[in-house]
Amino acid sequence: MTVPLRVAFVYPHAQLGPSGDGIADALAVVLVELGRRLVERGCSVTAFVRRRRGEPAASILDGIAVRRLYQLGDHLLFRLRVLDRLRPADRPLRVSGLYYPFFVRIVARELARMGVDIVHLHNNACFVEPLARHLPEADLVLHQHDHALADFAPERTAARLQRLRLLLACSDHVRDGVLARFPDLARRTATLHNGVDTRFLEVKADPGTSRRILFVGRLAPEKGVHLLLEAFDRIADRHPTARLELVGAPDFSPKAFVDPFDRDPLIRPLGPWFGRPAAWRRHLEELAARRPGRVHLHGPLLHRELPAVMAQAAIFAFPTIWQEPFGMPPVEAMAAGLPVVAGRAGALAETVEHDRTGLLVERGSVEALTEALDALLADPARRRAMGEAGRRRVLERFRWETIADRLLELYRRHCPNAAAFRDRACGSLS
């Protein structure tokens, strides 16, 4: 009997209920989507995640063996993050050995007992050292979904990264940031884009007939929703049947995560709003009130409800100011057949093809955003053509099946334990 390639995903923040319902965290979605497809290709996949009260310690989700761990001790230690203000700015708690140390030690012991070929970490480079000590025969892979490697603790991070077989980045934007700081990692670093939920491909919008502008995402300052409200107010009289729909919660990331060194001149003026979600919500409501009955703030929706909402839209607007590591909502909108208007920020220039699947506008510019929305609202045929082109782009580049095949190829190229299975388990690459 052929023994499958044994892969362990490690992500302490993921909340995976026994049925898979309610998965909201973007990285938890990546974990499940990749995991289920590796299982389909013959691999054995175990995921180590957070355990909430009432959940079983272990279950099977889409073929993934889910191990849930309580994190009380880690959460108590996490309170020490208040001391970050006393630490150097590039050495916050979340990149130190005090970040989820109990969780990672239990994971290391479990994996040493079970046996594993590849340990695939999602973020959390601080886990590399304890896992390498306990699992000297395993191949370590770090999958980076944010800017942390480029921002924090370069000397400590460099030592950790030397222990990796493979460093994955969710976009060229993230990869380029890492390589600018650690150029010697170029041969062990690769981009692995995120994929799109197939439910967005199962609906098909008709943007040529709709008059709705849609935003989906966190209603946080760095997402630029205030710019979208201002732009809509400027074009509302010229397009009297147009509507603006905002879907999302005022879910804030700390400014120390968005712009940790206060380097971004477009984020800096938003500083007073961070940490004040209620005041920010009131501010957005005041901007929306300029066009009563035509602007709607819906609050958050379940992920499974979003495809139907996108199917009713004419334009998907994503005016983010933040340098997005990836930015999932625009890709989901393209899958549904919508043209996208987005800020030229971070990885969005990789996903949205300017003047073909949508329009990329100057980051933080109300004027550029207004002009783009005005032009597309005035041209139904162009909206429809861009929507069709976006859907084709997703089918070609952002399907989870394609991405899982690329992941296996990268495992085999960089991980000796995976190369040994080239002619055995895990199926063939196509």
N, C-alpha and C positions, 0 to 999 in steps of 0.2 A: 504494500500500500504506500502510495506517495505521500510524504509528509508535506503539508502546505507551507508556504512562506508565512512566518508568524510576525505580524505587525502589531505594535501597540501604539495607539494614539493617546497622548497625555495633554489634558487641558483642564485645569482645576476649576475654571469658571463655568464650564458647560453644565446646563441643567437638562438632562435627558430623562423624561418620564418614561415609565415602562412601555407606553403605547406610542411614544414619540410626539404626542400632542403638546402644543404650547411651546415648541422650540422657537425662541425668538432671537437669541444671541446669534449674531452673524457667523461667528467662528464655530459655534455648535452646529450650525447648518452645514458649514464646510466639512466638519468632522463626519457628520452622518452621511452626507452625499458621497464623499470620497470612500468612506468605510464600506457602505453597502455595495459600491461598485467593485472594490477590491475583493469583497466576499464573492460577488458574482464571477470574478475572474479566478476563483479558486484559492484565495488567500484566507488565512485565519486572522481575524481582526478583533482586538480587545481595546476598549476605550475606558480610560480612567478619568472620572469626572466627579463633580460635586454631588453629595447626597443630601437631599432635603428630608425633613421629617415626614414619615409615612411612606417613604419610597423604599423598595427592597434594595438590599446591598448588591444584588446581581440580577440581571435579566438579559434577555436576548431582544435586540431591536434590529429588524431587517438583517438578521444574520450576524450582527455585531454583538460580541459579548461585552455588555456594559457593566463595569465595576464602579460602584458609587462609594465614596469615602466621606465620612463626616469631617468637618474642618474647624471644629470649635477652637482648638489650640492655635491654628493658623489665623483665624479671625481675631483672636485676642492679640496675637502678635501684630496683626495688621494695624491695630490702633496706634502703633509706634510711628505710623506715617506722619502724625502731627509733628514729629521731630524733623521732618524733611526740611523745614525752614531753617534748621540749624546745620544741615549738612550741605556739602557742595552741591550746586544745582545739577551737576551731571551725575550725581550718585544718590538718587532717591531710593527709598526702601524697596521699591518694586524691581530693582535690578540687583539687590543684595542677596546674600545667603539667608537672610531672615524673611524672605518672601516665600510663604507656603512650605517651610522646611519639613513639617510633620507629614504633609501630604506626599511630598516627593520621596521621603524615606520609606513610607509604606509602599508606594508604587515600586520603588527599587527592589524592596524585599520580595514583593509579590512576583515581579518579573524574573527575579533570580530563581525563585522557586518553580515558576511555570516554564521558563525558557522562552527566549524571544530572539528573533533575528534582526528586526529593525524597530527602534524606538523613534517615533515620529512626534516631536514636540510642536505644539502650536504656541508660538511666542515663548516667553519665559526662558531666555538663555541661561538664567541663573540655575536652572535645573540640570544643565549639562554636566557639571562637575560631580554632583552626587550620583547621578545615573552612570557616568563613566566609571566611577570607583566600584560600584556594585555590579556592573554588567560589562566587564572588560571585553567580552566576545561579541557584544551587540554592536550593530552599526547605528550611530546616532544621526538623526536628521532633524534640523530645526527649520520650521516653517514660519516665516516672519510675515505678520499681517499689519504691522505698524512701523513707525519711524524709530523705535527705541534703539535699535542697534547703531544707527547713525548718530543718535543724540547723546547717549549716556555711557559713562564709565569706559572709555576706549581701551585703557590698559587691561582692565579686568576682563572686558568683553573679548579682547584679542586672544587671551589665553583660553577662554572657553571655546571660541570658534575653532581653534586649532584641533580640538577633539572631534569635530564633526566630520562625517563622510560627505554630507551634502547640506547646503544651505538653500532653502527655497524662499523665494519672495513672491508675494501675491501680485506684483506688478513690476514692470521695468523701472518705474519711478522709485519703488522701495529698493529694488536691487541696485540701482545706480547710486542711491544714497549710501548703502552699505559699502559698495566697492570704492566710493570716493574716500571712505575712511580706512577700509581694509583691502587695498588693491591686490594683495597677495592671495585673496580668496577667489579670484576670478574663475579658476578652473573647477572650483567646487560649488559654484553658485549658479542657480538657474531660476528663471521666472516660471511660476505655475499660476496662471490666472484662475480666478474663481469661475464657477459655472452658474447656470441659471436653472431655477426650479422649472421642471417641465410643465407645470400648470400655467405658466405665462405663455408658453408656446401653444397651449391648447385653446386659447382665446385669440381672437383677431380683431383688433380695433379697426374702425373706419374713420381715420382722422380727417378725411376730406369732408365729412358731413357734420362732425361734432364741432362744438364751439367752446369746449371746456379745456382750460389750462389746469394741469394737475401737478402738484408736488407731493411726494411721499418721502418721509425721512424724519429725523429728529428736528423738532422746532427749536433748535439751539442757535445762539448768535452766529457761530462760524458757518452755519449752513446757508446763510444769506437770504432767509425768508423775508426779512424786512425789505431787502432790495426788490424782491419779487412783488411784494405788495405795493411798493412805490411805483414800479414799472407798470403794473396793471392799472393803477390809478391814472397814469399818464395816457394810456391807450384806450381806456374804457369808453370814452365818448366816441372815438372813431369806430369802435366795435361794440355796438350797444347790446348785442345778443351774447357776447362772450361772458364766461363765468370763470372764477378762480376757485379751485378746490385744494385745500391744504390738509393733508392726512399725516398725523404724527403726534407725538407727545413732547412736552417741553423737557426732554431727557438730556441733561447737560453732562458733558465731560468736563473735568477740571481744566482750568486754563493751563495748569502745569502739564497737562497732556497735549492740549491743542497747540500751544506755543510756549514750551517750557522756558525758553531763554529770551522771550520778549523780542524776537528778531523780526517778526512779520509786521510791517507797518499797516497792513489792512486789518489784522486781528487786534492790534494794540488799542484802537479806539473803542473796541467792544469790551475791553477789560472790566469796566464797572458792572456789566450785566452778568458776568460769570458768577455762579453761586446764588443768583436771584431769579430762579425760574418763574415764580409767581409774578414778579414785576415785569419780566420779559413777556410773559403771556399777556399781561394787561397792555403792554406796549403794542404787541401784534394785534390785539383786539381793537385798539384805538385806530391803527392803520387800516384794518379791515372795515371799520365803521364808516370810512369815507365813501364806500360803495355798498350801502346796505342792500341786502338781498342778492348781491352778485359775488360776494366773497364769503366762503364757508370754511370755518375751522372745525374739522370733524373729530379731532383727537385720534388716538391710535386705533388701528384695525388689526385683526389677526392676519398673519401672513397669507393664509389660504383665501382670505377675502379680497386681497389686492388685485389678482388678475381680472376679476369682473369689474372692479373700479377702473382699472387702466383701459379696459375694452370700451369704456364710454367716453374717453378723452380724445382731444384733438392734438394736444402738445403736452409733452412731459417736460417740466421745467425743474432744473436742479442747479440753482445759482450759487453753489457752495463757494465760500471764500477760502476755507481750509484746503491745504494741499492733501487731497484725498489719497490714502494708500491704495484704494481700489475704487470704491463707490458702486455698490450693488444696484441701487434703484434704477439708474439709467440703463443698465444692461437688461434688467427685467422689463423696463418699458419698451426697449427695442424688440425684445422677444415677443411682446404683445402687439407689435406693429405700430408703435408711436414714434414720431420724430422727437428728438431731444434737443432742448436748449440748455446748455450747461456752462458753468464757469470753466475757463481753461486752467484747471487746478489739479495738480498731482497727476494721478493715473487716468483722469478722464480723457486726456488726449490719446490714450491707447485704446479706449473702448468706444468712444464716440468719434466717428470719422467726419471731420468738419466738411460741411457743404454736401455731404452724401447721406449720412444717417441722421444728421442734425446740424446744429450750429453751435460752435464754441465761441464764447464771448470773453472779453477782457475780465479777469477776476476782479470782483468788487465794483464793477461799473454799472450803475443804474442806466446810464445812457445806452450802452451797448446792449444790455438786456432788453430795454424797451424797444430798440430798433429791431432786434431779432424776433421778438414776439409779434411785433406789428407786422413784419414782413411775412411771417408764416400764417398769421391769422388772415391775411389778405390773399393767400394763395393756396386754395384747397388741393390743387393738383400737386403742388410741391410737397405739401404735408404728406399726402398719400404716397408719393414716390419715396420720400425719406423713410417713412414707416416701413415700406416693403424692403428697402435696402437694409435697414436696421435689423429686420427679422432674418434676412439672409446672412448677415454678419454674425448674428448669434448662433445660427445653425452651423456655420462654418467654424467658429472659433470658441464659443462659450458653452458648449454642451458638456455636461458632466462626464459622459461616456468618453469623449475625446480627451478630457483633462485627466481622467483616471488612467487611460492608456499612456498618456505622457508621463504620469507619475511612475507607473511601473517601468517605463523605459529609463527614467532617471534613476530609480532604485537600482536597476540592473547595471547601469553604466557606472555608478559611483559606489555602490555598496557590495562588498564581496559576498556577503551572505545572500543577497538577492541574485547576484550573478550565478551562483551555484544552482539556482532553480531555473535557469534560462530555458532548459529543455524539459522541465518537469511541470510543476504546478503553475497556477496563475494564468493559464490560457495563452493565447497568441496575440500579439499586437497587430492591429490592422489599421 
